[in-house]
Amino acid sequence: MKLLQSIRNTFLAGLIVFVPLVATVYVLWFGFDFLDSLLRPILVHLLGRYIPGSGFAAMLLLIFALGALARLTLGKRIVAALEQAIMRIPLVKTVYATVKHASEALIDNRTSSFKGVVLVEYPRRGCYVIGFTTGAKIGEVQEKIKDRMINVFIPTAPNPTSGMVIVVPEDEVIPLDMSVEDGLKLIVSGGFVRK
């Protein structure tokens, strides 16, 4: 009996190491393959054959070039003109604006839209969800409601880029001491990571 228990415990210990390793490798491989495939047809046409990783390298160079362009005065004007053109296309402007704001919130630490981690009683009394207060002004909403209101973004696990924004009276929000980064880790892990 003890031998079976020992085999079981050893197998579970191996599984605990194996699953996150495989999941990480899979996600990284999927991301690499996806980025590598974006420019693959163009590079195959230019080079005459496929070189593994060339699409990924070209994508990194393209991102770096766009970043360098966006930091120059002329580049800022070009990017602004391009964004204005995109914002005139009905469906495209909604997708572009949403993805841009989400990217800025999650990528740029200097101008993070998340200000703090909070608990909000939701979806019913006695149940709480973790949310992030945002720096966005709520203007008209605040004018129509007498209580002081704040925006709270409630992310979905394990993908914190999706979720919903709820407007909550400030006195019904419970601030937490954890950092935004720790809050995001908790959401992505589905609650398994502890601060």
Summary of the structure (lengths in Angstrom):
residues: 195
radius of gyration: 22.8
end to end distance: 37.1
largest distance: 74.3
contacts: 456
relative contact order: 0.07
helix: 59%
strand: 16%
